[in-house]
Amino acid sequence: MRRFLAIVVGALVLLATPLATPLASASPPTLRQLAARHDLRIGTAVDMAALDADPVYRQRTGSEFSTVTAENVMKWEVLEPQRGQYDWSAADELMSFARRHGQAVRGHVLVWHNQLPAWLNETDFSAAELRNILRQHIFDTVGHFRGRVWQWDVVNEAFNEDGTLRDTIWLRKLGPGYIADAFRWAHQVDPKAKLFYNDYNIEDVNAKSDAVYALVKSLRAQGVPIDGVGVQAHLTVDAPPTTFRENLKRFDRLGLDTAITEADVRMVLPPDAAKLRAQADVYRDILADCLATRHCISFTVWGFTDKYSWVPGWFEGEGAANLLDENYQPKPAYDAVRAELAARSVAHAA
């Protein structure tokens, strides 16, 4: 009898409770919540100084995104400024932040020709010595983060625009085989991490993306453990890619994952309504191309607020490249990304 009365009383309480209150107070879904409907991870590169000092940046980084990429603190010059002396502190801080916020981590980057420590650039190592140094760096770095990094950018920007291999310390001393070696070593240390080749200006089908396609096809044929291709997508409002979807799908047909890894869309300053609309169109279109590709598994922006953008310091007279402005206000691009994620069906297109 007491149970029956309790049920009756509970039902009366529910009937007397206004339904509008909880519905009115509900927050709109975040980008990560919308992306999860597509089994897509959405991420951002993280400026660790901003993460430490800016509470708004910290809150938005944790709430909006399901993956984070170290903008600089996993690069070799930061991790090993003196030979054999590692500093993991900033990278570990990002790992801890990601763990607290339920985020996956993209590791960036193991092998690159830029941002190398001075001791490496300033010493004329023999080929054998340099190969051992590179192997040790990969073993040490991947080993330190073993089991905690979802995707690694193993080799970054190895090609010129015409599709030839870039003249780097690695190519000059070790030959083109360094690329396959890097993937084998990374996989040996952490077999569960997804291993990516990453590059810019490979959004369209062109000489450079053709060379990347030929490389990864060859690596797969040799049994090299490569899992995916990262397309950086540093773009402009006036020259959007035109064959992006076609390009992603050909990598997809090789059995590789793809990821948009460093997206931003810059414009000549100052911004105006027309440029902001064009920017929104570019962001929406490349996201749509990713969603239309079965194995495009993540979409990462290279920073989400213009307050901390790298673009003005690199491209004179250009900027305003991110989803939010310098005051964290959403731009049309942010609204376009939200709308694209909200409007499309849950499953990726075939």
Summary of the structure (lengths in Angstrom):
residues: 350
radius of gyration: 22.6
end to end distance: 56.8
largest distance: 88.4
contacts: 1141
relative contact order: 0.12
helix: 47%
strand: 18%
